[in-house]
């Protein structure tokens, strides 16, 4: 029959507070469901997962985008705050088959789709999907394992902005309702006609990776490296056809590198992990006949954990030190923004009884900026610069404390194993510019997990 395991999760989470990047929601709440399961036989491993997320976002300004961290160089935006509803689905699969002694082949699939829309003028509709396939070949013996893999994928996003009240875009009396096409980090123009309020973003993914595993008698080591190239084209119009005018707004190329090295003892009493990522993107603007926007993002993380007995129970202490840096340049507006940030985090997980069916989590973190810089031209002034960029530049200069607490309860119900998990996180800035409007943000979640 083989071995099999299944896990299902149902959760609810909220996030609120004014201390956040300008284009993120001030209030966010959502429910999610996730299920995964796998089965293993002598020659085959089959695993799959399904997830559903439904989110409500309030006070989104200048950001008709799929998500807040997306580095897209073309998107629509307006000064008016809108309420968003987001629904996303994802299906992931992994099939591994043993070829001969020591050799296996696998194929992983990642399919996602979603529908995002705002419920008040200017109302936007964003539909997206992606499919990514990762074939791989593995070899291993008792001590050493190597995996080589590739990546191919395709995705598409359609964005459209419309109005229930036509006066909002036909009259200059309502500037906060005007729709703008934003390129890069400050360059924008109004996009008012219907044919100029819809575009399609076609995406191609290619890449590869290498993983190495080594097992010593007292410790194990893992290393994983990935490279990915993303090419995006922004075509005026949608899947039903293009419109008169520019056939393309432009295109965008992103190169991403990710890797980590991890060591841990065989008893999992201690471990160390080092991660590094870099993403570099550059656009080509058809209207400007050249490159306008460039963005560079880097991050490095060092994580250490150690388990020791505390009051007769194994307690895990984790220290995580991260450094992040990004550099955004808008050539047309002569704007450059640089921001670095370090975050030091200390956490513990402690069983509250000898049965270990109750776990307490506590954490404290501190973050401060480094290498922050901002430059602009005297002519680089518009509503986006004044409201979005200068707000985020002020955010770059702040430091903050972060407190975390969580509780896990394992129990049996209906003959199956369950776990309830509640968690909260409070972020408090040490000082804040008046542009930010607030110094705190809270995130809380409640979830139930079923193992069978």
N, C-alpha and C positions, 0 to 999 in steps of 0.2 A: 504493500500500500504506500510506503514512503512516509516521510515526515511532513507535517504541514502545521501552519500557524496562521491565525487571522487576528487583526486588531482593528477596532472601530472606535472613532473619536467623534464626540459631539461637543461643540464649544460655543461660547459667547464672549466677546471682548469689547471693551470701550476704551477710548482715548480722547482726552480733552485738555485744553489749555492753550494759551496764547503764545507760549514760548515754542516756536516752531518756524521752519522756513515759510516765507510768505505764501507760496503757492500750495502749501499743504492745508488740509482741512483743520479748522479749529476744533470741531467735534467729529468724532468718528465712532461708529458702533457697527457690529456685525456678528453674524452667526456663521458657523462652518461645520461641515461634516466630512470626515475622512475615513476611508476604509482601505485596508491593505491585507494581502494574504499571499502565502507562498506554499509550494509543495516541492519536495525533493525526493528523487528516486536515485537509483544506482548510477544512472547515466545522464540525468536531466534535472535542472532546476528551473522552476517557473514561478515568477513573482509578478504581482500587479497591484496597482493602487488607483483609487478614485477619490477626488476631492471636489467639494462644492463650497463656494464662499459667496455670501451675500452681505454687502456693506452699504451703509448709509453715511454720506459725508456732507457736512454742513460748511458753509462759508468758503467755498472754493473760488478764488479769484485768479485771473490771468493764467488759467491752466486747464484747457480742454485737452488733457493728455491721459494716456492709459494709466499711468501711476506717477507719483511725485518724483521718483528717482530716475525716471526715464530720461536719457540724454538726447532725445530727439531734437534736431535743429529746426524743425518746422512744426508748428502747432498753432491752433487758434486760441485766443484769449480775449477777455474783456474785464473792465473794472468792476462790473456788477458781480456781487456774490451770488453763487448758485448752489443749489442742493443737488447732490449726485446720488444715484442708486447704481451699484455695481454688482453684477452677477458673473462669476467666473467658474469654469469647470476645467478639470485637468485629469487626464488618464495617463498613467505611466506603466510600462511593462518591461520585463527583463526575462529573456530566455537564454539559458546556458545549456550546452550539450557537450558531453565528453566525446572527443574524437578518437584518441588513442591514449595510451598510458602517459599521463603528464600533460596532455594537450586538450584544451577545451576551446570552443568557439561560442560567442554570445552575440545577442542583438538586443539593444535597449531602445524603447520607443517613448517619446514624450509628446503628447498631444494636448493642447490647451485651446480654449475658446471662451469668449466672454461678450457681454453686452453691457455697456455703460451709458447712462443718459442722465441729463439734468432735467429737473422738473419745473423750472421757471426760466423766463427769458433772460439772456439769450440761451435757448435750450440746445444742447449738443447731444448727438448720438455717436458713440464710438463702438464699433464692432471689431473684434480681432480674433485671429486664430493663428496657431503655429503647429508645425509638425517637425520633430527632430528625431533622427535615427542615428544610433551609435553602434556600429559593428566593432567587434573586438576579438582578438586572439590571445589566449593565455597559455602559459607554460609554467609548471611548478613541480618541485620535488619536495622532500621533507623539510628542507631549510630555505629554499629560494623560490620566489615566484616573480614572473614578469608578465605584464599585459601591455599590448599595443592596440590602440583603438583609433577610429576615425570618426568624423562627424559630418552629417549632411542634414540640411533642414530648409524649410520654407515657411514664411509667415506673411500675413497681410493684416492691415488695419485700415478701416474706413472711418473717416471723421466728417461729420456734417453739422452745421449750425443753422438753426431756423428760429423763427419768431412767431409767436401767436399774435402779438400786437405789432403790426407793420410800422407804426409810427416810431418805434424805438430805433429802427435803422434807416427810415426814410427822412427823418428830421434830425437836425443838429441840436435840438433842444434837449436830447437825452444822451450826452456823451458817454455816460457810464455803461450804456447798453451797446455801444458800437462794437462790432466784431473786428478783430485785428489778426492778421497773419504775422506771427512772430518767427523771425529767423535768427538763430544764434542766441545772443545775450544782449539784446537792446535794439537791434534792427527790427523794425516793424512797419507795416503799412495797413491801411484799412482794407477790409475785404467784405463788401456790403452786398454786391449783387449775388443772386443765388448761385450762379456758375462759379463764383469765387469763394463760396462757403462750403465746398466739399472737395475732399482729396482722398487719394488712396496711397497707402504706404506699403510697398512690396518689399519683402525682406528675404535675403538668402543667407544661410549659415553654412560655413565650412570650417573644418579644423581637425584636430587630432590630439592624442595624448599618450602618455607613458606612465605606467605604475610599476613599482618594485616593492616586493615584500621579502623580508628576511627574518628567520626565526632562529634565535640563539637559545641555549638551554635555560637562560634566566631572563631574557628579554626578547622583545620583537620590535622590528622597525618597518616603517612604511614610508614611501615617497610617492607623490602623485604630481604630475605636471600636465597642464592643458594649454592649448592654443586655440583661439577661435577668431575667425574673421567674419564680420557682419557687413553686408552690403544692403543699403536701403535706397529705394527710389520713391520720390514723392510726386505722384502724377495728379494733375488737376482732373477732378471728376471722380466717379466711383465705378463699381464693377459693371454698371449698366451702360457706361460710355463716358467719354471725355467731353469737355465743353470747349467753346471757342476761347481763344487767348493762348496763354502759355500752356503747352502740353505738360510741362514739368515745372515744378517749383525748384527741384534740385535733387541731388543725391547725397549720400552720407556713407562713409566707410569707417568702421571701428575695428581695431585690433586689440584683443584681450589675451592676457597671460595670467594664469593662476597656478599656484603650486603650494605644496606643504610637505613637511618632513615631520614624522611622529615616532617617538620611542616610548615604550612602556614595558614594565616588567610583566612576567607571565601571570603573576597573581593580581595584576591590575592595581597594585598598591600605589604606584607612582607613575607619572607620565609627563612627557614634555612634547609640545607641538609648536612648530614654527610655520606661519603662513605668509604668503606674499601675493599680491595681485597688482595688475596694472591694466588700465584701459585708456586707449588713445583714439580719439575720433576727429574727423575732419570732413567738412561738407563742401559741396560745390553748388553755388547759387546761380541758377540760370539767368535770372533777371540782372544780377550784378556781373555775370560772366566771370566768375572766379570764386575762390575760397573766401568765405566770410567768417565761419565759426570753427574754432578748434577747442578741444577739451582734453585735459590729461588728468587721470585719477590714479592715485597710488595708495596702497595700504599694506601694512605689515602688522602681524600679531604674534606675540609670544604668550603661550599658555602653559602653566605648570599646575599639576595637581598631585596631592599626596593624601593618603588615607592613614589615619592613626586612631587608636582607641581613645574614646572620650566617654567617661562614665561607663566603661565596659562595652561600648558600642562603637562600630567603625564609623568615623566621621571623615568626610572628604572635604579638604580645603582646596580651593582653586584660585589661582592668581592669573589674571589676564591683563596684559599690557598691549594696547593697540596704538598705532600711529596712522593717520590718514592725511592725505594731501590732494587738493584739486586745483587746477588752473584753467580758467575759462577766458577765452579771448574772442571778442567781436571786432573784426577788422574794420568794418564799415563805420562803426560808431567809435572806434578807437578806445574800447573798454577792455580792461584786464582786471580779473579778480583772482587772487590767490588766497588760499586758506589751508592751514594745517591744524590738526587737532590730535591731542593725545588723550587717551582714556585708560585709567588704571582701575581695575575692578577686583575685589576680593569677595569670594563667596564660600559658604559652607553648607553642607547637606548632612543633617544629623538625625538618625533614627530616635524616636521618642520612647520606644519600648524594645524589649528583647526580641519580640516577634518581627520587628522591622516592618510592620504594616502601617506605620505612621512616620512620615518624614517631614522635617522642618528645614526650610531653606531661608537663609539670610544673606544679604549682600550689601556692599557699600562701594561706591565708585566716585571718582573725581576726574573731571575733564577740564583742560585749559588749552587755549590756542597757541600756535606758533606759526611763524612765517606768514602772517597775514599782510596782504597788500592790496590796494585798489587804486586804479588810475583811470581817468576819463578825460575826454576832450571837452573844452568849454562849450562846444556845440552838441555834446552828447547829452541832450536833455529831452526827455519825453515822459509820458505818464508811467511807462514800464520801468524806466531807470529810477524815477523818483520814488515809486511805490514798491517795486519788487527788489531791485538790485541794492538800493541803499538800505533797505530793511535787512537783507541777508548779509550785507557787509557788517552792519552793526551786530548781527547774530554771531558772525565769525569771531568777534572780539571778546565774547563773553566766556566766563568759566561757570561750571555748575557742579553740584553734588547730586548723586543719585542713590536712593535707598530702595532696596528690593526685599520682598518677603513672600514666601510661598509655603503651602502645606499640601501634602499628599496623603490620602487615606486609601489603603487597599482593603477590599472586603469581597465576600462571596454573596451572590444573589442569583436565584434561579439556577443554581448549580454551576455558575460560571464566575470567573474572576473579573472584578471591576476595580477601577481606580478613579477617585475624585481628586481634582487638582484645582486649587485656587491660588491666584498669584496677583500681586499688585506691585507697582513701581512708581515712585514719586521722584520727579526731577525738579530741582530748585536752583535757579541761577544766582550767583553771588552778586552780580550787578547787572543792570540792563538799561540800555538806551531807551529813551521815551518812544522811539520809533517802533520798538518791539511790542509795546502794549501790554506786556505781562512777563513774569519771571518764572512761571511754573507750568508743569505738564504732568498729567497722571495717566497711567495705563493699567487696566485691571482686566482679568480674565477668569473664567470658570469653565472647566471642561470635565467630561466623563469619558473614561476609556474602558473598552470591553475587550478582554483577551479570551480567545477560544480556538 
